[in-house]
Amino acid sequence: MKMPKEVEQDVAQLQIIEQNLNNFVLQKQTFQAQLMEVESALKEIEVVDSAYKIVGTIMINVKSKDLKKELAEKQEMLDLRVKNLEKQENKLKDKAQEIQERVLKQMKDKDERS
């Protein structure tokens, strides 16, 4: 039983969407792990006047308020990236759902005609 060309194209598009979704999940997990590290670092430097920051291959002593500001900015950037990925992920999921429904309808219509 040969599938109509439209169904084949939709199935191929679904496979591409699935790959993209997997990529988004991996990126989101990476950003979430970085976010947890930043939040942990912010908690650790809450009560100290200075802390060490790794720059390249060395550690330097910095004022904790400067480091807090830098970490807070990084936290905000990571939050935005995670939210952006979630939006893209949701759009792709909606698109995949729409294509799946279309494929199922086409297959059902084909079966009814047979």
C-alpha positions, 0 to 999 in steps of 0.5 A: 500500500503506497502512501500519497505524496502529501502524507509522505511529505508530512511524515518527513516534516514530522521527523524533522520537527522531532529532531528539532524538538530533541535539539531544543530539549538538549539546549534547554537542559544545558541552560537549566544546568547553568542556571542552577549553577548560577543560583547556587553560586549566588547563594554561596556568596550571599554572606561574604565580602569577596569571592574568587572568580575563574577567568580563563585558567586563573582564579581572581579575587573580586568583590562579592557585590560585583560578582553578584551583579554579574551572576544576576545578569547571567541568570537573567540571560539564561532565564530568557534563553530557557523561556525562548526555547520553551516558546519555540518548543511549544510552537513545534509541538503544536505544528507536529500535532496539526500535521499528525491530525492531518496525516491521520485524517488522510489515512482514514479518508484513504481507507474509507475510499478503499 
